[in-house]
């Protein structure tokens, strides 16, 4: 199901609903687990990863029905992800028992505040990747240990609950420290870059700006709340055409100069250019064939974090 290309170009002919490696996944679409009718449209969407949500989206009285929906969906051969209730809640153990032996692709564990939340979950679902959703001040204070915990696959920022817990506003400057902690902890633990929290509302401009903030802080994924948010997030967290052009021109220039290291900036530029082109290929992004233009494309800024 993974390792299939996703393209941001609606005219490129790729079918929606393809999934890519969750290491590289940009858009993580939450789908209400109590509303089975939404599962199939979500699976056909441009989401890199579909996450069936049986936590916040589902009222306590509907938890059993939501589990039944997820079981039915997975039994039909689907391998989407599931967001389960946090460790210590009345529903955590039953959520994990329900997923045992299914085709679930991975789980997003809500309200992670300590290492044992992850490790105890991993014991019950061995070999299933876990995205640790950190949503409180207590969790943020322990994020380095959570990132390093056996079983943690990626970190995700639960912005809404974090703001409720701390009283912070939603200004990017206000959350700069928190986002930085996620990126640094993920990097230090050799994890894929962190997944940013969702943007509420239907404004395409607001979502585009919020996704640019995620990228600025080195976060390479973002939670989505509706299928129509996914293309914008995918585009904003993918290499741009200018970046792809720069990478191709850099390598052309490098080869013209003999293909040998010329100065101290070459090695980081080689690494950056390789990453840009690798991601463009993984995401199915097509760029017009490079031509030897004497007007060089400027390098991407140093805040480019792939």
C-alpha positions in Angstrom: 0.0 0.0 0.0 2.9 2.3 0.7 5.7 3.3 -1.7 3.3 4.5 -4.3 3.8 7.9 -5.7 1.5 10.8 -4.9 1.5 13.8 -7.2 0.3 17.3 -6.4 -0.6 17.9 -10.1 -4.2 17.2 -10.7 -3.5 16.8 -14.4 -0.7 14.4 -14.0 -3.0 11.4 -14.1 -2.1 9.7 -10.8 -5.1 8.2 -9.0 -5.9 9.7 -5.6 -5.9 7.4 -2.6 -2.3 6.2 -3.0 -0.2 6.0 0.1 3.4 6.6 0.6 6.0 5.5 3.2 4.9 7.1 6.6 8.5 8.2 7.1 7.9 10.7 4.3 4.2 11.3 4.8 3.1 15.0 4.8 -0.7 15.0 5.2 -2.1 12.9 8.1 -5.9 13.0 7.7 -8.1 12.3 10.8 -11.4 10.7 10.1 -14.2 10.3 12.6 -14.3 6.6 13.6 -18.0 6.8 14.4 -18.8 7.8 10.8 -18.1 4.8 8.6 -19.4 6.5 5.5 -16.4 8.9 5.6 -13.8 6.1 5.5 -14.0 5.3 1.8 -13.9 9.0 0.6 -10.9 9.6 2.9 -9.2 6.6 1.4 -9.7 8.1 -2.1 -8.4 11.5 -1.0 -5.0 13.0 -1.5 -4.0 12.2 2.1 -0.6 10.6 2.4 -1.9 8.7 5.5 -5.5 8.2 6.7 -5.9 8.0 10.4 -9.2 6.6 11.7 -9.9 8.5 14.9 -11.5 6.8 17.8 -10.2 9.3 20.4 -11.2 13.0 20.5 -13.7 12.7 17.6 -15.8 10.1 19.3 -18.0 10.6 22.3 -17.7 8.0 25.1 -21.1 6.5 24.3 -20.0 5.9 20.7 -16.5 4.3 21.4 -17.7 0.7 20.9 -19.5 1.5 17.6 -16.4 3.3 16.4 -14.2 0.3 17.2 -16.6 -1.9 15.3 -16.4 0.4 12.3 -12.6 0.3 12.4 -12.6 -3.5 12.8 -14.9 -3.8 9.8 -12.8 -1.5 7.6 -9.5 -3.3 8.5 -11.1 -6.7 7.9 -11.9 -5.7 4.4 -8.1 -5.5 3.7 -7.4 -1.9 4.4 -4.3 -0.9 6.3 -4.9 2.6 7.4 -3.8 4.1 10.7 -5.9 4.5 13.9 -5.7 7.2 16.5 -6.3 5.4 19.9 -7.2 6.8 23.3 -4.4 7.8 25.6 -2.7 5.5 28.1 -4.6 5.5 31.4 -8.0 6.2 29.9 -10.8 3.7 30.2 -10.6 2.9 26.5 -6.9 2.5 25.9 -6.6 -1.3 26.6 -9.8 -2.1 24.6 -8.6 0.0 21.7 -5.3 -2.0 21.5 -7.0 -5.3 22.0 -9.3 -4.5 19.1 -6.3 -3.8 16.8 -4.4 -7.0 17.7 -4.0 -9.2 14.7 -5.5 -6.7 12.2 -4.0 -5.1 9.2 -3.6 -1.7 10.9 -0.8 0.3 9.3 0.2 2.1 12.5 -1.3 4.0 15.5 -1.3 7.5 16.7 -1.3 7.4 20.4 -3.1 10.4 22.1 -1.9 12.4 25.1 1.6 10.9 25.4 3.2 12.3 28.6 5.9 9.8 29.4 8.0 7.0 28.0 5.9 4.3 29.5 2.8 5.5 27.6 4.7 4.5 24.4 6.5 1.4 25.7 3.4 -0.1 27.3 1.5 0.4 24.1 4.3 -1.1 22.0 4.2 -4.2 24.2 0.6 -4.8 23.3 1.0 -4.1 19.6 4.6 -5.2 18.8 6.0 -4.2 15.4 3.3 -1.6 14.9 4.7 2.0 14.3 3.5 4.5 16.9 3.2 8.2 16.4 3.5 9.8 19.8 1.0 12.7 20.0 2.3 15.1 22.6 -0.4 17.5 23.7 0.5 18.9 27.1 3.1 20.8 29.0 4.0 17.7 30.9 4.5 15.8 27.6 6.6 18.6 26.1 8.9 18.6 29.2 9.6 14.9 28.5 9.7 15.0 24.7 13.4 14.1 24.4 12.8 10.9 26.4 9.5 10.2 24.5 11.3 10.6 21.2 14.0 8.1 22.3 11.5 5.6 23.7 11.5 2.1 22.1 8.4 2.1 19.9 8.2 5.8 19.0 8.1 6.1 15.2 7.4 9.8 14.8 6.3 12.7 17.1 3.2 14.8 16.5 2.2 18.1 18.0 -1.4 18.2 19.5 -1.8 22.0 19.2 -5.4 22.3 20.4 -5.0 20.5 23.6 -1.5 22.0 24.2 -3.0 25.5 24.0 -5.8 24.5 26.3 -3.3 23.1 28.8 -1.0 26.1 28.7 -3.2 29.0 27.8 -1.0 29.9 24.8 -2.4 31.6 21.8 -2.0 30.4 18.2 0.5 33.0 17.0 3.4 31.2 15.4 5.8 33.2 17.6 4.0 32.0 20.7 4.4 28.3 19.7 7.9 28.7 18.4 9.6 27.2 21.4 7.3 24.2 21.4 7.7 23.5 17.7 11.5 23.8 18.1 11.4 21.2 20.9 9.6 18.7 18.6 12.1 19.2 15.8 15.2 19.0 17.9 13.9 15.9 19.9 13.1 14.1 16.7 16.5 14.8 15.1 18.4 13.9 18.3 16.5 10.5 18.4 17.1 9.8 14.7 13.4 9.9 13.9 11.7 11.3 10.8 10.9 15.0 11.3 7.8 15.8 13.5 4.2 16.2 12.4 2.6 19.5 13.1 -0.9 20.0 14.5 -3.9 20.8 12.4 -5.2 24.2 11.2 -8.9 24.8 12.0 -11.0 26.5 9.4 -11.7 26.5 5.7 -9.5 29.3 4.6 -7.0 28.1 2.0 -4.7 31.1 2.6 -4.7 30.4 6.3 -3.8 26.8 5.8 -1.1 27.6 3.3 0.5 30.1 5.7 0.2 27.6 8.6 1.9 24.9 6.5 4.7 27.3 5.6 5.2 27.8 9.4 5.4 24.1 9.8 8.1 23.8 7.2 10.0 26.8 8.7 10.3 24.9 11.9 11.5 21.7 10.2 8.3 19.8 10.6 7.6 17.6 7.5 4.1 16.4 8.3 0.8 18.0 9.3 -2.4 16.7 10.7 -5.4 17.5 8.4 -9.0 17.7 9.5 -10.7 17.4 6.1 -9.7 15.8 2.8 -9.6 19.1 1.0 -6.8 20.3 3.3 -4.5 17.5 2.1 -3.4 18.9 -1.4 -2.5 22.2 0.2 -0.5 20.5 2.9 1.2 18.2 0.5 2.2 21.1 -1.7 3.5 23.2 1.2 5.6 20.4 2.6 7.1 19.3 -0.7 10.1 20.7 -2.6 9.0 23.6 -4.8 9.7 23.8 -8.5 12.4 26.5 -7.7 14.1 24.2 -5.3 14.1 21.3 -7.8 15.5 23.6 -10.4 18.2 24.8 -8.0 19.1 21.2 -7.2 19.4 20.2 -10.8 21.4 23.3 -11.7 23.7 22.8 -8.8 24.6 19.3 -9.9 25.1 20.4 -13.5 27.4 23.2 -12.4 29.2 20.8 -10.0 29.9 18.4 -12.9 31.0 21.2 -15.2 33.6 22.1 -12.5 35.0 18.6 -12.5 32.8 16.9 -9.9 35.2 17.5 -7.1 34.7 19.4 -3.8 35.5 23.0 -4.4 34.9 24.6 -1.0 33.3 24.0 2.4 29.8 24.8 1.2 29.7 21.9 -1.4 29.1 19.0 0.9 26.0 20.5 2.6 24.7 21.7 -0.8 25.2 18.2 -2.2 23.2 16.7 0.7 20.5 19.3 0.3 20.2 18.8 -3.5 20.1 15.0 -3.2 17.3 15.3 -0.6 15.3 17.7 -2.7 15.5 15.4 -5.7 14.8 12.2 -3.7 11.7 13.8 -2.2 10.5 15.1 -5.5 10.8 11.5 -6.9 9.1 10.0 -3.8 6.2 12.4 -4.1 5.8 12.1 -7.8 6.5 15.7 -8.5 7.4 16.3 -12.1 9.6 19.2 -13.1 10.4 20.4 -16.7 13.7 19.0 -18.0 16.6 21.2 -16.8 18.3 23.3 -19.5 21.7 24.9 -19.2 20.6 28.4 -18.4 23.3 30.9 -17.5 21.0 32.7 -15.1 21.4 30.6 -12.0 18.4 29.8 -9.8 19.1 31.0 -6.2 19.7 28.3 -3.6 16.8 27.6 -1.2 17.0 29.4 2.1 18.8 27.8 5.1 15.4 27.1 6.7 14.7 24.4 4.2 14.5 21.3 6.4 14.3 18.1 4.3 
